[in-house]
Amino acid sequence: MDLGLRDKIVLVTGGAKGIGAATVKAFLAEDCKVVIVDRDTEAGPVLAKSSGSKASFVEADLTNLKSCKQAVEQTVSWFGGLDVLVNNAGFNDGLGLETSPEDFMTSVKNNLLHVYAMTHYALPQIRKGPGCILNLGSKVSVTGQGKTSAYAAAKGAISALTREWAVALAPEKVRVNCVIPAECITDQYEQFFQTQTNPEAAKKAIADIVPFEQRLTTPEEIAQTIVFLASDRSSHTTGQLIFVDGGYTHFDRAVGHDHNKW
């Protein structure tokens, strides 16, 4: 489907792997110009090089505000503007209540501040389009997980900021939405499964409780939703928290059980 995004300039944070890389590829398939912002100096340049002249890589440590600003400036220098910002970067570090308040705040800062900073620095360009902003949330901000206080706090804030920014920018016709995955089979998640005694059994146990098709969501499914929300096909959609999770977050838990065993 041609979504009318040809030559739109897109910046994707955490774009080297996982959902970010799938998002980069999805925008490139729509003939966009895409900047991959990531600290991964192995996967990032390889993805950019394999994608041709419409993709570029910026090495950046997004916990550094100067790097956030420079990433936006480099994008504008290369392509002449910025139409779509995808705040994808984030990491579930599993810090629970046993974590010291100091480490909690460091974790929240690492997962949240760059979302604000990238949006702040990109906004003058986004306003010109007008363009749009896509944030990546997490189901843990809605469901809880039990051992990830800092990550849940950061992702909850991202959901709140999505609606705050959508209201603030509506008069300027800038749309802001948040895509929320649940059990998505990323590289990071694969690494977690490999730490389990039986990785395949662990993966199957999670997949079995996903109501729709009893499987994990793919990064490509998240990416396609992001691209759709960036297009004029969703021209009256803003301030929304959109779950791409096979029904994991909101379906009744009974859906995932075999009632014949009762």
BELCORKA-V555993 format. One record per residue. N is the residue number from 1. PHI is phi in whole degrees, 0 to 359 (NA if undefined). Layout:
[[N PHI] [N PHI]]
This chain:
[[1 NA] [2 275] [3 269] [4 74] [5 257] [6 310] [7 68] [8 293] [9 259] [10 236] [11 245] [12 240] [13 279] [14 60] [15 272] [16 280] [17 218] [18 59] [19 299] [20 300] [21 295] [22 298] [23 292] [24 304] [25 295] [26 293] [27 290] [28 297] [29 296] [30 267] [31 66] [32 271] [33 259] [34 235] [35 251] [36 266] [37 249] [38 197] [39 269] [40 280] [41 275] [42 260] [43 289] [44 300] [45 297] [46 296] [47 296] [48 297] [49 296] [50 287] [51 262] [52 86] [53 287] [54 268] [55 232] [56 222] [57 244] [58 239] [59 283] [60 206] [61 267] [62 288] [63 280] [64 255] [65 298] [66 297] [67 294] [68 299] [69 297] [70 294] [71 297] [72 294] [73 298] [74 294] [75 301] [76 295] [77 296] [78 286] [79 246] [80 90] [81 172] [82 202] [83 255] [84 226] [85 251] [86 248] [87 274] [88 260] [89 301] [90 176] [91 211] [92 278] [93 269] [94 65] [95 268] [96 259] [97 292] [98 285] [99 290] [100 294] [101 304] [102 295] [103 290] [104 301] [105 293] [106 297] [107 295] [108 301] [109 300] [110 295] [111 264] [112 242] [113 299] [114 293] [115 295] [116 295] [117 297] [118 298] [119 293] [120 301] [121 285] [122 277] [123 303] [124 303] [125 284] [126 300] [127 296] [128 295] [129 302] [130 290] [131 259] [132 211] [133 235] [134 240] [135 255] [136 253] [137 257] [138 202] [139 297] [140 295] [141 286] [142 250] [143 267] [144 75] [145 222] [146 103] [147 222] [148 212] [149 304] [150 293] [151 295] [152 298] [153 295] [154 295] [155 289] [156 297] [157 295] [158 296] [159 298] [160 295] [161 294] [162 303] [163 286] [164 300] [165 291] [166 299] [167 292] [168 297] [169 259] [170 303] [171 299] [172 262] [173 63] [174 263] [175 265] [176 226] [177 224] [178 232] [179 260] [180 240] [181 278] [182 239] [183 260] [184 251] [185 276] [186 267] [187 300] [188 297] [189 290] [190 300] [191 297] [192 298] [193 300] [194 291] [195 275] [196 275] [197 301] [198 232] [199 305] [200 292] [201 294] [202 296] [203 296] [204 295] [205 298] [206 289] [207 300] [208 295] [209 263] [210 276] [211 302] [212 272] [213 69] [214 45] [215 213] [216 282] [217 291] [218 266] [219 303] [220 296] [221 291] [222 294] [223 299] [224 295] [225 292] [226 301] [227 295] [228 300] [229 292] [230 280] [231 265] [232 288] [233 295] [234 241] [235 295] [236 242] [237 248] [238 208] [239 71] [240 259] [241 256] [242 252] [243 270] [244 244] [245 211] [246 62] [247 83] [248 301] [249 284] [250 248] [251 289] [252 303] [253 300] [254 297] [255 299] [256 274] [257 243] [258 274] [259 292] [260 292] [261 274] [262 276]]
